[in-house]
Structure formats: structure tokens, C-alpha cells
Amino acid sequence: MKITEKEFNVLTGEETITEREETAAEIKAREAEEKEIAKRQAAAESKAAQRQAILDRLGLTSEEAALLLS
């Protein structure tokens, strides 16, 4: 993956844009972050499914549950 870096010198007003490849450490960090995001998303979807199952058993819509809990 290419990384674009932008540097702006406020004294001269010069803007420098460079592109480079990711380092091994950056690749590892990005992949770890992607895994963490996927893990959090799966947990959130699971929690939402559990909530919906409870609401279905009670015969409530999400709007009705929000009104009850507010």
C-alpha cells in the first residue's frame, strides 16, 4: 500500500508531497488495526442480534424499547 505524506512549510509556503511504500512495521500495525476493527464490528453485530431477539420475544419494536428505556 502506498502512503502519501504531505509537508507544508509555513515560512516559505512550500508544500511537498511524497509517496512511499509501507514499511514492515506499518503493514503489521495496519493489519492488527483491521483485525481489531473487524472484531469490534462482529461483537457489535452480535450484541444487536441478541437485543433484537429479546425484543422479538417481548413483541416490541426498537422504537418502543427506546421509549421504555428513556
PDB file of N, CA, C, O and CB in Angstrom:
ATOM      1  N   MET A   1       0.846  -1.164   0.000  1.00  0.00           N
ATOM      2  CA  MET A   1       0.000   0.000   0.000  1.00  0.00           C
ATOM      3  C   MET A   1       0.897   1.234   0.000  1.00  0.00           C
ATOM      4  O   MET A   1       1.910   1.281   0.698  1.00  0.00           O
ATOM      5  CB  MET A   1      -0.966  -0.006   1.217  1.00  0.00           C
ATOM      6  N   LYS A   2       0.518   2.209  -0.776  1.00  0.00           N
ATOM      7  CA  LYS A   2       1.279   3.454  -0.857  1.00  0.00           C
ATOM      8  C   LYS A   2       0.824   4.410   0.237  1.00  0.00           C
ATOM      9  O   LYS A   2      -0.362   4.491   0.557  1.00  0.00           O
ATOM     10  CB  LYS A   2       1.119   4.108  -2.248  1.00  0.00           C
ATOM     11  N   ILE A   3       1.772   5.121   0.797  1.00  0.00           N
ATOM     12  CA  ILE A   3       1.486   6.148   1.800  1.00  0.00           C
ATOM     13  C   ILE A   3       1.850   7.488   1.187  1.00  0.00           C
ATOM     14  O   ILE A   3       2.952   7.660   0.667  1.00  0.00           O
ATOM     15  CB  ILE A   3       2.276   5.896   3.141  1.00  0.00           C
ATOM     16  N   THR A   4       0.923   8.437   1.249  1.00  0.00           N
ATOM     17  CA  THR A   4       1.179   9.777   0.757  1.00  0.00           C
ATOM     18  C   THR A   4       1.393  10.681   1.960  1.00  0.00           C
ATOM     19  O   THR A   4       0.553  10.759   2.856  1.00  0.00           O
ATOM     20  CB  THR A   4       0.010  10.289  -0.140  1.00  0.00           C
ATOM     21  N   GLU A   5       2.529  11.359   1.963  1.00  0.00           N
ATOM     22  CA  GLU A   5       2.857  12.276   3.054  1.00  0.00           C
ATOM     23  C   GLU A   5       2.880  13.699   2.496  1.00  0.00           C
ATOM     24  O   GLU A   5       3.438  13.951   1.428  1.00  0.00           O
ATOM     25  CB  GLU A   5       4.234  11.907   3.716  1.00  0.00           C
ATOM     26  N   LYS A   6       2.278  14.605   3.223  1.00  0.00           N
ATOM     27  CA  LYS A   6       2.199  15.990   2.798  1.00  0.00           C
ATOM     28  C   LYS A   6       2.873  16.852   3.866  1.00  0.00           C
ATOM     29  O   LYS A   6       2.538  16.755   5.046  1.00  0.00           O
ATOM     30  CB  LYS A   6       0.716  16.430   2.563  1.00  0.00           C
ATOM     31  N   GLU A   7       3.802  17.676   3.461  1.00  0.00           N
ATOM     32  CA  GLU A   7       4.522  18.543   4.387  1.00  0.00           C
ATOM     33  C   GLU A   7       4.357  19.979   3.895  1.00  0.00           C
ATOM     34  O   GLU A   7       4.538  20.258   2.710  1.00  0.00           O
ATOM     35  CB  GLU A   7       6.044  18.141   4.492  1.00  0.00           C
ATOM     36  N   PHE A   8       4.016  20.879   4.797  1.00  0.00           N
ATOM     37  CA  PHE A   8       3.814  22.283   4.446  1.00  0.00           C
ATOM     38  C   PHE A   8       4.737  23.139   5.284  1.00  0.00           C
ATOM     39  O   PHE A   8       4.697  23.073   6.512  1.00  0.00           O
ATOM     40  CB  PHE A   8       2.340  22.707   4.649  1.00  0.00           C
ATOM     41  N   ASN A   9       5.558  23.933   4.648  1.00  0.00           N
ATOM     42  CA  ASN A   9       6.475  24.843   5.330  1.00  0.00           C
ATOM     43  C   ASN A   9       5.785  26.192   5.421  1.00  0.00           C
ATOM     44  O   ASN A   9       5.567  26.846   4.401  1.00  0.00           O
ATOM     45  CB  ASN A   9       7.856  24.952   4.583  1.00  0.00           C
ATOM     46  N   VAL A  10       5.437  26.620   6.639  1.00  0.00           N
ATOM     47  CA  VAL A  10       4.696  27.864   6.815  1.00  0.00           C
ATOM     48  C   VAL A  10       5.556  29.086   6.542  1.00  0.00           C
ATOM     49  O   VAL A  10       5.029  30.145   6.199  1.00  0.00           O
ATOM     50  CB  VAL A  10       4.132  27.940   8.214  1.00  0.00           C
ATOM     51  N   LEU A  11       6.843  28.963   6.685  1.00  0.00           N
ATOM     52  CA  LEU A  11       7.722  30.110   6.435  1.00  0.00           C
ATOM     53  C   LEU A  11       7.834  30.418   4.942  1.00  0.00           C
ATOM     54  O   LEU A  11       7.801  31.581   4.538  1.00  0.00           O
ATOM     55  CB  LEU A  11       9.114  29.846   7.018  1.00  0.00           C
ATOM     56  N   THR A  12       7.966  29.385   4.137  1.00  0.00           N
ATOM     57  CA  THR A  12       8.149  29.598   2.695  1.00  0.00           C
ATOM     58  C   THR A  12       6.871  29.386   1.903  1.00  0.00           C
ATOM     59  O   THR A  12       6.785  29.799   0.746  1.00  0.00           O
ATOM     60  CB  THR A  12       9.221  28.674   2.170  1.00  0.00           C
ATOM     61  N   GLY A  13       5.874  28.747   2.510  1.00  0.00           N
ATOM     62  CA  GLY A  13       4.633  28.438   1.804  1.00  0.00           C
ATOM     63  C   GLY A  13       4.781  27.259   0.859  1.00  0.00           C
ATOM     64  O   GLY A  13       3.894  26.986   0.050  1.00  0.00           O
ATOM     65  N   GLU A  14       5.893  26.567   0.961  1.00  0.00           N
ATOM     66  CA  GLU A  14       6.169  25.438   0.083  1.00  0.00           C
ATOM     67  C   GLU A  14       5.476  24.179   0.601  1.00  0.00           C
ATOM     68  O   GLU A  14       5.507  23.878   1.794  1.00  0.00           O
ATOM     69  CB  GLU A  14       7.686  25.206  -0.039  1.00  0.00           C
ATOM     70  N   GLU A  15       4.860  23.461  -0.315  1.00  0.00           N
ATOM     71  CA  GLU A  15       4.179  22.222   0.022  1.00  0.00           C
ATOM     72  C   GLU A  15       4.880  21.071  -0.695  1.00  0.00           C
ATOM     73  O   GLU A  15       5.088  21.122  -1.907  1.00  0.00           O
ATOM     74  CB  GLU A  15       2.669  22.287  -0.363  1.00  0.00           C
ATOM     75  N   THR A  16       5.245  20.033   0.062  1.00  0.00           N
ATOM     76  CA  THR A  16       5.933  18.889  -0.507  1.00  0.00           C
ATOM     77  C   THR A  16       5.073  17.650  -0.301  1.00  0.00           C
ATOM     78  O   THR A  16       4.653  17.349   0.816  1.00  0.00           O
ATOM     79  CB  THR A  16       7.336  18.707   0.128  1.00  0.00           C
ATOM     80  N   ILE A  17       4.818  16.934  -1.394  1.00  0.00           N
ATOM     81  CA  ILE A  17       4.022  15.707  -1.334  1.00  0.00           C
ATOM     82  C   ILE A  17       4.904  14.564  -1.799  1.00  0.00           C
ATOM     83  O   ILE A  17       5.474  14.607  -2.889  1.00  0.00           O
ATOM     84  CB  ILE A  17       2.720  15.813  -2.209  1.00  0.00           C
ATOM     85  N   THR A  18       5.012  13.533  -0.953  1.00  0.00           N
ATOM     86  CA  THR A  18       5.819  12.368  -1.313  1.00  0.00           C
ATOM     87  C   THR A  18       4.980  11.105  -1.145  1.00  0.00           C
ATOM     88  O   THR A  18       4.113  11.022  -0.276  1.00  0.00           O
ATOM     89  CB  THR A  18       7.109  12.292  -0.446  1.00  0.00           C
ATOM     90  N   GLU A  19       5.262  10.126  -2.000  1.00  0.00           N
ATOM     91  CA  GLU A  19       4.612   8.816  -1.898  1.00  0.00           C
ATOM     92  C   GLU A  19       5.683   7.782  -1.640  1.00  0.00           C
ATOM     93  O   GLU A  19       6.782   7.839  -2.192  1.00  0.00           O
ATOM     94  CB  GLU A  19       3.800   8.469  -3.190  1.00  0.00           C
ATOM     95  N   ARG A  20       5.333   6.825  -0.779  1.00  0.00           N
ATOM     96  CA  ARG A  20       6.276   5.764  -0.462  1.00  0.00           C
ATOM     97  C   ARG A  20       5.507   4.505  -0.119  1.00  0.00           C
ATOM     98  O   ARG A  20       4.306   4.553   0.149  1.00  0.00           O
ATOM     99  CB  ARG A  20       7.208   6.171   0.699  1.00  0.00           C
ATOM    100  N   GLU A  21       6.197   3.388  -0.128  1.00  0.00           N
ATOM    101  CA  GLU A  21       5.605   2.111   0.266  1.00  0.00           C
ATOM    102  C   GLU A  21       5.598   2.003   1.790  1.00  0.00           C
ATOM    103  O   GLU A  21       6.426   2.610   2.469  1.00  0.00           O
ATOM    104  CB  GLU A  21       6.381   0.921  -0.366  1.00  0.00           C
ATOM    105  N   GLU A  22       4.663   1.228   2.312  1.00  0.00           N
ATOM    106  CA  GLU A  22       4.611   0.977   3.754  1.00  0.00           C
ATOM    107  C   GLU A  22       5.832   0.177   4.192  1.00  0.00           C
ATOM    108  O   GLU A  22       6.355  -0.653   3.449  1.00  0.00           O
ATOM    109  CB  GLU A  22       3.314   0.227   4.132  1.00  0.00           C
ATOM    110  N   THR A  23       6.270   0.447   5.416  1.00  0.00           N
ATOM    111  CA  THR A  23       7.325  -0.374   5.987  1.00  0.00           C
ATOM    112  C   THR A  23       6.688  -1.629   6.574  1.00  0.00           C
ATOM    113  O   THR A  23       5.466  -1.718   6.696  1.00  0.00           O
ATOM    114  CB  THR A  23       8.133   0.412   7.070  1.00  0.00           C
ATOM    115  N   ALA A  24       7.516  -2.582   6.932  1.00  0.00           N
ATOM    116  CA  ALA A  24       7.004  -3.826   7.522  1.00  0.00           C
ATOM    117  C   ALA A  24       6.255  -3.538   8.821  1.00  0.00           C
ATOM    118  O   ALA A  24       5.217  -4.145   9.085  1.00  0.00           O
ATOM    119  CB  ALA A  24       8.158  -4.819   7.785  1.00  0.00           C
ATOM    120  N   ALA A  25       6.766  -2.626   9.623  1.00  0.00           N
ATOM    121  CA  ALA A  25       6.104  -2.282  10.884  1.00  0.00           C
ATOM    122  C   ALA A  25       4.752  -1.627  10.634  1.00  0.00           C
ATOM    123  O   ALA A  25       3.791  -1.898  11.354  1.00  0.00           O
ATOM    124  CB  ALA A  25       6.990  -1.350  11.716  1.00  0.00           C
ATOM    125  N   GLU A  26       4.668  -0.765   9.618  1.00  0.00           N
ATOM    126  CA  GLU A  26       3.403  -0.107   9.296  1.00  0.00           C
ATOM    127  C   GLU A  26       2.378  -1.110   8.767  1.00  0.00           C
ATOM    128  O   GLU A  26       1.191  -1.017   9.078  1.00  0.00           O
ATOM    129  CB  GLU A  26       3.629   1.006   8.268  1.00  0.00           C
ATOM    130  N   ILE A  27       2.841  -2.059   7.974  1.00  0.00           N
ATOM    131  CA  ILE A  27       1.941  -3.102   7.466  1.00  0.00           C
ATOM    132  C   ILE A  27       1.390  -3.917   8.630  1.00  0.00           C
ATOM    133  O   ILE A  27       0.192  -4.192   8.697  1.00  0.00           O
ATOM    134  CB  ILE A  27       2.676  -4.027   6.456  1.00  0.00           C
ATOM    135  N   LYS A  28       2.272  -4.299   9.541  1.00  0.00           N
ATOM    136  CA  LYS A  28       1.858  -5.088  10.697  1.00  0.00           C
ATOM    137  C   LYS A  28       0.855  -4.317  11.557  1.00  0.00           C
ATOM    138  O   LYS A  28      -0.142  -4.883  12.006  1.00  0.00           O
ATOM    139  CB  LYS A  28       3.080  -5.485  11.537  1.00  0.00           C
ATOM    140  N   ALA A  29       1.114  -3.034  11.786  1.00  0.00           N
ATOM    141  CA  ALA A  29       0.221  -2.209  12.602  1.00  0.00           C
ATOM    142  C   ALA A  29      -1.143  -2.047  11.915  1.00  0.00           C
ATOM    143  O   ALA A  29      -2.183  -2.128  12.569  1.00  0.00           O
ATOM    144  CB  ALA A  29       0.859  -0.822  12.866  1.00  0.00           C
ATOM    145  N   ARG A  30      -1.133  -1.816  10.586  1.00  0.00           N
ATOM    146  CA  ARG A  30      -2.389  -1.652   9.854  1.00  0.00           C
ATOM    147  C   ARG A  30      -3.215  -2.932   9.887  1.00  0.00           C
ATOM    148  O   ARG A  30      -4.428  -2.884  10.089  1.00  0.00           O
ATOM    149  CB  ARG A  30      -2.113  -1.244   8.405  1.00  0.00           C
ATOM    150  N   GLU A  31      -2.564  -4.072   9.691  1.00  0.00           N
ATOM    151  CA  GLU A  31      -3.283  -5.345   9.710  1.00  0.00           C
ATOM    152  C   GLU A  31      -3.845  -5.641  11.102  1.00  0.00           C
ATOM    153  O   GLU A  31      -4.951  -6.168  11.222  1.00  0.00           O
ATOM    154  CB  GLU A  31      -2.359  -6.483   9.262  1.00  0.00           C
ATOM    155  N   ALA A  32      -3.093  -5.307  12.151  1.00  0.00           N
ATOM    156  CA  ALA A  32      -3.582  -5.508  13.517  1.00  0.00           C
ATOM    157  C   ALA A  32      -4.797  -4.623  13.776  1.00  0.00           C
ATOM    158  O   ALA A  32      -5.760  -5.054  14.410  1.00  0.00           O
ATOM    159  CB  ALA A  32      -2.467  -5.207  14.547  1.00  0.00           C
ATOM    160  N   GLU A  33      -4.753  -3.391  13.288  1.00  0.00           N
ATOM    161  CA  GLU A  33      -5.875  -2.466  13.467  1.00  0.00           C
ATOM    162  C   GLU A  33      -7.101  -2.956  12.696  1.00  0.00           C
ATOM    163  O   GLU A  33      -8.222  -2.862  13.195  1.00  0.00           O
ATOM    164  CB  GLU A  33      -5.485  -1.044  13.005  1.00  0.00           C
ATOM    165  N   GLU A  34      -6.897  -3.475  11.492  1.00  0.00           N
ATOM    166  CA  GLU A  34      -8.017  -4.011  10.712  1.00  0.00           C
ATOM    167  C   GLU A  34      -8.661  -5.199  11.413  1.00  0.00           C
ATOM    168  O   GLU A  34      -9.883  -5.343  11.399  1.00  0.00           O
ATOM    169  CB  GLU A  34      -7.546  -4.424   9.316  1.00  0.00           C
ATOM    170  N   LYS A  35      -7.841  -6.053  12.028  1.00  0.00           N
ATOM    171  CA  LYS A  35      -8.375  -7.192  12.773  1.00  0.00           C
ATOM    172  C   LYS A  35      -9.179  -6.725  13.980  1.00  0.00           C
ATOM    173  O   LYS A  35     -10.236  -7.280  14.280  1.00  0.00           O
ATOM    174  CB  LYS A  35      -7.241  -8.119  13.223  1.00  0.00           C
ATOM    175  N   GLU A  36      -8.676  -5.703  14.673  1.00  0.00           N
ATOM    176  CA  GLU A  36      -9.373  -5.173  15.848  1.00  0.00           C
ATOM    177  C   GLU A  36     -10.707  -4.556  15.443  1.00  0.00           C
ATOM    178  O   GLU A  36     -11.709  -4.733  16.136  1.00  0.00           O
ATOM    179  CB  GLU A  36      -8.500  -4.128  16.573  1.00  0.00           C
ATOM    180  N   ILE A  37     -10.725  -3.842  14.337  1.00  0.00           N
ATOM    181  CA  ILE A  37     -11.967  -3.240  13.846  1.00  0.00           C
ATOM    182  C   ILE A  37     -12.976  -4.324  13.489  1.00  0.00           C
ATOM    183  O   ILE A  37     -14.155  -4.207  13.824  1.00  0.00           O
ATOM    184  CB  ILE A  37     -11.691  -2.342  12.622  1.00  0.00           C
ATOM    185  N   ALA A  38     -12.524  -5.377  12.813  1.00  0.00           N
ATOM    186  CA  ALA A  38     -13.421  -6.480  12.452  1.00  0.00           C
ATOM    187  C   ALA A  38     -13.960  -7.166  13.697  1.00  0.00           C
ATOM    188  O   ALA A  38     -15.129  -7.548  13.747  1.00  0.00           O
ATOM    189  CB  ALA A  38     -12.695  -7.500  11.562  1.00  0.00           C
ATOM    190  N   LYS A  39     -13.103  -7.321  14.701  1.00  0.00           N
ATOM    191  CA  LYS A  39     -13.518  -7.956  15.958  1.00  0.00           C
ATOM    192  C   LYS A  39     -14.588  -7.118  16.658  1.00  0.00           C
ATOM    193  O   LYS A  39     -15.590  -7.654  17.130  1.00  0.00           O
ATOM    194  CB  LYS A  39     -12.303  -8.156  16.892  1.00  0.00           C
ATOM    195  N   ARG A  40     -14.372  -5.801  16.724  1.00  0.00           N
ATOM    196  CA  ARG A  40     -15.354  -4.913  17.362  1.00  0.00           C
ATOM    197  C   ARG A  40     -16.673  -4.893  16.597  1.00  0.00           C
ATOM    198  O   ARG A  40     -17.746  -4.869  17.198  1.00  0.00           O
ATOM    199  CB  ARG A  40     -14.796  -3.492  17.467  1.00  0.00           C
ATOM    200  N   GLN A  41     -16.587  -4.902  15.265  1.00  0.00           N
ATOM    201  CA  GLN A  41     -17.793  -4.892  14.453  1.00  0.00           C
ATOM    202  C   GLN A  41     -18.586  -6.181  14.654  1.00  0.00           C
ATOM    203  O   GLN A  41     -19.813  -6.143  14.752  1.00  0.00           O
ATOM    204  CB  GLN A  41     -17.440  -4.705  12.973  1.00  0.00           C
ATOM    205  N   ALA A  42     -17.902  -7.315  14.715  1.00  0.00           N
ATOM    206  CA  ALA A  42     -18.582  -8.589  14.934  1.00  0.00           C
ATOM    207  C   ALA A  42     -19.254  -8.608  16.303  1.00  0.00           C
ATOM    208  O   ALA A  42     -20.368  -9.112  16.445  1.00  0.00           O
ATOM    209  CB  ALA A  42     -17.591  -9.759  14.810  1.00  0.00           C
ATOM    210  N   ALA A  43     -18.577  -8.059  17.310  1.00  0.00           N
ATOM    211  CA  ALA A  43     -19.153  -8.011  18.655  1.00  0.00           C
ATOM    212  C   ALA A  43     -20.395  -7.115  18.672  1.00  0.00           C
ATOM    213  O   ALA A  43     -21.398  -7.451  19.301  1.00  0.00           O
ATOM    214  CB  ALA A  43     -18.106  -7.499  19.675  1.00  0.00           C
ATOM    215  N   ALA A  44     -20.326  -5.986  17.986  1.00  0.00           N
ATOM    216  CA  ALA A  44     -21.471  -5.074  17.943  1.00  0.00           C
ATOM    217  C   ALA A  44     -22.651  -5.712  17.223  1.00  0.00           C
ATOM    218  O   ALA A  44     -23.795  -5.563  17.652  1.00  0.00           O
ATOM    219  CB  ALA A  44     -21.085  -3.760  17.257  1.00  0.00           C
ATOM    220  N   GLU A  45     -22.379  -6.423  16.127  1.00  0.00           N
ATOM    221  CA  GLU A  45     -23.450  -7.093  15.392  1.00  0.00           C
ATOM    222  C   GLU A  45     -24.065  -8.203  16.227  1.00  0.00           C
ATOM    223  O   GLU A  45     -25.279  -8.404  16.193  1.00  0.00           O
ATOM    224  CB  GLU A  45     -22.925  -7.658  14.069  1.00  0.00           C
ATOM    225  N   SER A  46     -23.248  -8.918  16.968  1.00  0.00           N
ATOM    226  CA  SER A  46     -23.748  -9.980  17.828  1.00  0.00           C
ATOM    227  C   SER A  46     -24.648  -9.415  18.922  1.00  0.00           C
ATOM    228  O   SER A  46     -25.711  -9.962  19.217  1.00  0.00           O
ATOM    229  CB  SER A  46     -22.585 -10.757  18.445  1.00  0.00           C
ATOM    230  N   LYS A  47     -24.202  -8.312  19.516  1.00  0.00           N
ATOM    231  CA  LYS A  47     -24.972  -7.677  20.581  1.00  0.00           C
ATOM    232  C   LYS A  47     -26.308  -7.164  20.034  1.00  0.00           C
ATOM    233  O   LYS A  47     -27.343  -7.288  20.689  1.00  0.00           O
ATOM    234  CB  LYS A  47     -24.166  -6.519  21.218  1.00  0.00           C
ATOM    235  N   ALA A  48     -26.277  -6.591  18.834  1.00  0.00           N
ATOM    236  CA  ALA A  48     -27.514  -6.095  18.217  1.00  0.00           C
ATOM    237  C   ALA A  48     -28.470  -7.242  17.923  1.00  0.00           C
ATOM    238  O   ALA A  48     -29.680  -7.097  18.097  1.00  0.00           O
ATOM    239  CB  ALA A  48     -27.201  -5.325  16.923  1.00  0.00           C
ATOM    240  N   ALA A  49     -27.947  -8.375  17.481  1.00  0.00           N
ATOM    241  CA  ALA A  49     -28.788  -9.533  17.211  1.00  0.00           C
ATOM    242  C   ALA A  49     -29.411 -10.065  18.498  1.00  0.00           C
ATOM    243  O   ALA A  49     -30.576 -10.463  18.511  1.00  0.00           O
ATOM    244  CB  ALA A  49     -27.976 -10.632  16.521  1.00  0.00           C
ATOM    245  N   GLN A  50     -28.638 -10.071  19.571  1.00  0.00           N
ATOM    246  CA  GLN A  50     -29.171 -10.525  20.861  1.00  0.00           C
ATOM    247  C   GLN A  50     -30.275  -9.597  21.344  1.00  0.00           C
ATOM    248  O   GLN A  50     -31.301 -10.058  21.844  1.00  0.00           O
ATOM    249  CB  GLN A  50     -28.052 -10.605  21.914  1.00  0.00           C
ATOM    250  N   ARG A  51     -30.071  -8.293  21.198  1.00  0.00           N
ATOM    251  CA  ARG A  51     -31.105  -7.329  21.603  1.00  0.00           C
ATOM    252  C   ARG A  51     -32.375  -7.525  20.786  1.00  0.00           C
ATOM    253  O   ARG A  51     -33.484  -7.498  21.318  1.00  0.00           O
ATOM    254  CB  ARG A  51     -30.593  -5.883  21.444  1.00  0.00           C
ATOM    255  N   GLN A  52     -32.193  -7.721  19.483  1.00  0.00           N
ATOM    256  CA  GLN A  52     -33.357  -7.895  18.617  1.00  0.00           C
ATOM    257  C   GLN A  52     -34.104  -9.171  18.964  1.00  0.00           C
ATOM    258  O   GLN A  52     -35.333  -9.197  18.903  1.00  0.00           O
ATOM    259  CB  GLN A  52     -32.936  -7.915  17.148  1.00  0.00           C
ATOM    260  N   ALA A  53     -33.396 -10.223  19.324  1.00  0.00           N
ATOM    261  CA  ALA A  53     -34.035 -11.479  19.715  1.00  0.00           C
ATOM    262  C   ALA A  53     -34.888 -11.278  20.969  1.00  0.00           C
ATOM    263  O   ALA A  53     -35.996 -11.807  21.063  1.00  0.00           O
ATOM    264  CB  ALA A  53     -32.974 -12.574  19.959  1.00  0.00           C
ATOM    265  N   ILE A  54     -34.378 -10.525  21.912  1.00  0.00           N
ATOM    266  CA  ILE A  54     -35.138 -10.246  23.139  1.00  0.00           C
ATOM    267  C   ILE A  54     -36.371  -9.417  22.810  1.00  0.00           C
ATOM    268  O   ILE A  54     -37.462  -9.697  23.306  1.00  0.00           O
ATOM    269  CB  ILE A  54     -34.256  -9.508  24.181  1.00  0.00           C
ATOM    270  N   LEU A  55     -36.199  -8.389  21.968  1.00  0.00           N
ATOM    271  CA  LEU A  55     -37.340  -7.560  21.588  1.00  0.00           C
ATOM    272  C   LEU A  55     -38.391  -8.379  20.848  1.00  0.00           C
ATOM    273  O   LEU A  55     -39.589  -8.182  21.050  1.00  0.00           O
ATOM    274  CB  LEU A  55     -36.881  -6.388  20.719  1.00  0.00           C
ATOM    275  N   ASP A  56     -37.952  -9.290  19.999  1.00  0.00           N
ATOM    276  CA  ASP A  56     -38.898 -10.145  19.279  1.00  0.00           C
ATOM    277  C   ASP A  56     -39.682 -11.022  20.244  1.00  0.00           C
ATOM    278  O   ASP A  56     -40.889 -11.202  20.082  1.00  0.00           O
ATOM    279  CB  ASP A  56     -38.163 -11.019  18.254  1.00  0.00           C
ATOM    280  N   ARG A  57     -38.996 -11.573  21.252  1.00  0.00           N
ATOM    281  CA  ARG A  57     -39.693 -12.415  22.236  1.00  0.00           C
ATOM    282  C   ARG A  57     -40.709 -11.609  23.031  1.00  0.00           C
ATOM    283  O   ARG A  57     -41.766 -12.118  23.404  1.00  0.00           O
ATOM    284  CB  ARG A  57     -38.687 -13.069  23.191  1.00  0.00           C
ATOM    285  N   LEU A  58     -40.379 -10.338  23.288  1.00  0.00           N
ATOM    286  CA  LEU A  58     -41.301  -9.480  24.036  1.00  0.00           C
ATOM    287  C   LEU A  58     -42.368  -8.853  23.139  1.00  0.00           C
ATOM    288  O   LEU A  58     -43.345  -8.289  23.631  1.00  0.00           O
ATOM    289  CB  LEU A  58     -40.527  -8.386  24.749  1.00  0.00           C
ATOM    290  N   GLY A  59     -42.180  -8.951  21.853  1.00  0.00           N
ATOM    291  CA  GLY A  59     -43.149  -8.378  20.928  1.00  0.00           C
ATOM    292  C   GLY A  59     -43.053  -6.868  20.836  1.00  0.00           C
ATOM    293  O   GLY A  59     -44.059  -6.194  20.614  1.00  0.00           O
ATOM    294  N   LEU A  60     -41.845  -6.325  21.006  1.00  0.00           N
ATOM    295  CA  LEU A  60     -41.638  -4.878  20.961  1.00  0.00           C
ATOM    296  C   LEU A  60     -40.796  -4.500  19.754  1.00  0.00           C
ATOM    297  O   LEU A  60     -39.973  -5.278  19.272  1.00  0.00           O
ATOM    298  CB  LEU A  60     -40.967  -4.383  22.252  1.00  0.00           C
ATOM    299  N   THR A  61     -41.031  -3.277  19.281  1.00  0.00           N
ATOM    300  CA  THR A  61     -40.153  -2.739  18.244  1.00  0.00           C
ATOM    301  C   THR A  61     -39.001  -2.024  18.938  1.00  0.00           C
ATOM    302  O   THR A  61     -39.060  -1.769  20.141  1.00  0.00           O
ATOM    303  CB  THR A  61     -40.927  -1.768  17.274  1.00  0.00           C
ATOM    304  N   SER A  62     -37.967  -1.703  18.193  1.00  0.00           N
ATOM    305  CA  SER A  62     -36.831  -0.999  18.793  1.00  0.00           C
ATOM    306  C   SER A  62     -37.228   0.387  19.256  1.00  0.00           C
ATOM    307  O   SER A  62     -36.689   0.886  20.244  1.00  0.00           O
ATOM    308  CB  SER A  62     -35.676  -0.903  17.803  1.00  0.00           C
ATOM    309  N   GLU A  63     -38.175   1.026  18.551  1.00  0.00           N
ATOM    310  CA  GLU A  63     -38.648   2.344  18.963  1.00  0.00           C
ATOM    311  C   GLU A  63     -39.394   2.275  20.288  1.00  0.00           C
ATOM    312  O   GLU A  63     -39.244   3.149  21.141  1.00  0.00           O
ATOM    313  CB  GLU A  63     -39.548   2.943  17.888  1.00  0.00           C
ATOM    314  N   GLU A  64     -40.205   1.221  20.456  1.00  0.00           N
ATOM    315  CA  GLU A  64     -40.949   1.055  21.711  1.00  0.00           C
ATOM    316  C   GLU A  64     -39.983   0.787  22.858  1.00  0.00           C
ATOM    317  O   GLU A  64     -40.167   1.313  23.956  1.00  0.00           O
ATOM    318  CB  GLU A  64     -41.978  -0.098  21.595  1.00  0.00           C
ATOM    319  N   ALA A  65     -38.969  -0.016  22.622  1.00  0.00           N
ATOM    320  CA  ALA A  65     -37.974  -0.299  23.666  1.00  0.00           C
ATOM    321  C   ALA A  65     -37.225   0.967  24.044  1.00  0.00           C
ATOM    322  O   ALA A  65     -36.939   1.193  25.220  1.00  0.00           O
ATOM    323  CB  ALA A  65     -36.980  -1.381  23.197  1.00  0.00           C
ATOM    324  N   ALA A  66     -36.904   1.799  23.049  1.00  0.00           N
ATOM    325  CA  ALA A  66     -36.203   3.054  23.328  1.00  0.00           C
ATOM    326  C   ALA A  66     -37.067   3.973  24.185  1.00  0.00           C
ATOM    327  O   ALA A  66     -36.558   4.658  25.072  1.00  0.00           O
ATOM    328  CB  ALA A  66     -35.816   3.762  22.015  1.00  0.00           C
ATOM    329  N   LEU A  67     -38.378   3.988  23.920  1.00  0.00           N
ATOM    330  CA  LEU A  67     -39.276   4.791  24.727  1.00  0.00           C
ATOM    331  C   LEU A  67     -39.340   4.274  26.163  1.00  0.00           C
ATOM    332  O   LEU A  67     -39.365   5.069  27.103  1.00  0.00           O
ATOM    333  CB  LEU A  67     -40.666   4.804  24.109  1.00  0.00           C
ATOM    334  N   LEU A  68     -39.367   2.972  26.341  1.00  0.00           N
ATOM    335  CA  LEU A  68     -39.422   2.387  27.678  1.00  0.00           C
ATOM    336  C   LEU A  68     -38.148   2.671  28.469  1.00  0.00           C
ATOM    337  O   LEU A  68     -38.196   2.896  29.678  1.00  0.00           O
ATOM    338  CB  LEU A  68     -39.650   0.884  27.583  1.00  0.00           C
ATOM    339  N   LEU A  69     -37.021   2.660  27.784  1.00  0.00           N
ATOM    340  CA  LEU A  69     -35.737   2.817  28.476  1.00  0.00           C
ATOM    341  C   LEU A  69     -35.311   4.270  28.635  1.00  0.00           C
ATOM    342  O   LEU A  69     -34.319   4.541  29.312  1.00  0.00           O
ATOM    343  CB  LEU A  69     -34.667   2.067  27.737  1.00  0.00           C
ATOM    344  N   SER A  70     -36.026   5.204  28.034  1.00  0.00           N
ATOM    345  CA  SER A  70     -35.629   6.606  28.143  1.00  0.00           C
ATOM    346  C   SER A  70     -36.250   7.282  29.331  1.00  0.00           C
ATOM    347  O   SER A  70     -36.012   8.468  29.560  1.00  0.00           O
ATOM    348  CB  SER A  70     -35.994   7.351  26.900  1.00  0.00           C
TER     349      SER A  70
END
